């Protein structure tokens, strides 16, 4: 019988590797948010919910991102444990800081809206993929979906997709149809990156 202990130890992420992912991934997402916002777009998930609140009330996007995630840490702790929850809290907190600070570092004079949708989706997908591989997330509806799968047997993917449909559908009341259509394009780009690059059993790091 083959001893897999050494292989498991080799595949486990170090503290430094986890730290760089939690530091870098929210920056990619913050840049995606900047592109979406400059294009008058939004996305799905909790970030999309934050966009709806931001567009409706004009509150700072970073503050809203942090606030809307607060209730979901309970589900994260119950479904995925304290380590995942701590990593997620740090990642979301950094995302809030990056989202508020990035516009002072990057000035976008003009952005093609199709490019903003697609590139924003790609960057968001890369961000989520990095965090998934390091057992963390940007909180929110994805964590709730996992909690419902664990406790109710509902498929997490279906719950997440349903929530995204409602969020993007609600956007029609505050954004024009073209903006909503481009936002859907961005969501498709995001899911393409995650779907192609995240396969069960392909990546064994923990």
N, C-alpha and C positions, 0 to 999 in steps of 0.2 A: 504494500500500500504506500502511495506517495504522500510524503509529509508536506502539507500546503502552508504550514505555519510561516515559514520564511517568505513565501510568496505573498501571504496576507500582510506581513509586516512591511514588505517592500512596497506594496501598493498603497499603504496607509499614508495619508497626507501628514506632513510635518506641521508644526505650529506656524512656521514661517510661510509655508505654502498656503495654509488657510488664511493667514493674515493678508498676504498679497492679493488673494482673490476677493476678500471682503473689502479691501481698500480700493481695488481697481474696478471691479464689476459695477458698483454703484456710480462710478464716474462715467462709464459707458452709458448707463441708463440715464444719467443726468444730461449727457450730450444728446441722447435720443429725445429726451423731454424738451431740450432747447430747440431741436429741429422741429419737433411737432408743434411747439408753441409758436415759433416763428412762422410756420406754415398755417397756423390757425386750425391745427388738427388735434386729435387725441388718440388714445389707444384703449385697449381693454384692461381688465384686471383692476386692481386697486389704484394704480396710477391713472387709469381712465376715469375712475370714480372721482379722483382728486381733480382731474382736468374739468369734469362737469362742474364741481363746486367752484373751482378757480374761475371758470368762464362766467358762471352765474353771479358770484359774489365779488369777484375781483381780489380775493384774498391771496397772499403770497403762496405760490405753488409748493415750495419746500415745506412750509408750515402745514399746509393741507395734507401733503403726502405723509408727514409724520403723524398728524392727528388721526387721519382715517384708519391708520394701521393699528392704533392702540387697542381696540377691542379684540383684534385677531390674535394677540399673543396668548390669550387664554387657550384658544383652539390649538395653537402651535405647541404649547406646553403639554397639553393633554394627548395630542396625536403623535408628536414627534420628539418630545422630551426637552429637558432644560438646555442641553448643549445646542441643539438646533435653534431653540428660541433665543438664546443669547446671541448666537451668530447673526440671526435674522434681525434682532433689535439693533445691533451695531450697524449692519448693512443699511437698514432703513434710516437710521439716524444720520449716517454718512450721506445717503442719498438726499436727505433734506438739506444738509449743509451744502453739498455740491450743487444742488439745483438752484439755491439762492446765490451761491458765489460764482458760478460759471459765467453768467451774463456779464460780469465785470471783467472777465478774462478773455472772453471771445465775443467779438462784435460781428454780427451777420448783417451785412447791408442789404442783400437780396438773396432769397432762397427759392429755387424752383420747387413748387409744392409737391410734384410727383417725386422728385429726388428726396425731399424732406420725409415723405411718407415711407419710401422704400429704405433709405439709409437709416432713418430712425428705427424702423422695424428690425433691420439687421443688427444694429447696435443693441437694441433692447433684447433681442434674441441671444446675442453673445453674452450679454450681462447675465441673463437668467441661466444660461447654460453653465457659465462659470460657477455661479452660486449653487446650482443643482449638484455639480460635481464635487463641491466642497460641503455638502450637507447643510445648506443655508438657502435663504430665499429673500425676496423683498416683501414677504409677509402677505397679508390680505386675503383675497378671495381664493388664491391657490391653497393656502393653509386650511381655510374653511372647507374647501373641497376635499382635501385629504382627511380632515376630521370627520366629515359626513360619510366618506367611504369607510373609515374605520368603525364608526358607530352605527351607521344606518345601512351600509352596504351599497350606497349610491356610488356610481362610477365617478371618480374625481374628474376625469377628462370631460365627461358630459356636464357635470356641475359647472366646471370652469367655462366651458363653451357657452352654456346657457346664460351665465352671468355676463360674459362678454357681449353676447347678442343683445341683452337688455341694456347694457351700458352704451353700446354703439347705437342702438335703436333710440335710446333717450336723447342722444346727441342731436337728432333731427329737430328737436324742439328749440335748440339753442344755437345750432350751426346750420349753414346752408347745405343743401343736398350734395354739392360737389365736395365740400369739406368732409362730410360723413363718408362719401364714397372713397375718398383718398385715405381716410382713417382706416377703413376696412382693408384697403390695399396694404397699409402699414402693418395691420394686425396679421394679414396673411404672410407678409415678409418675416415677421417675428416668428410665427409658428413654423414657417419653412425651415428657419435656422435650427430651432429646437427639435423639430420632428426628424430632420435628416441627421443631426449630430448626436442626439440623445437616444440610444437604444439600450433596452434592458440587458444587462450582462456584458455590454461592450466595454464599459469603463468601470473598473473595480476600485478606484480610490475611495477612501472613506474619510 
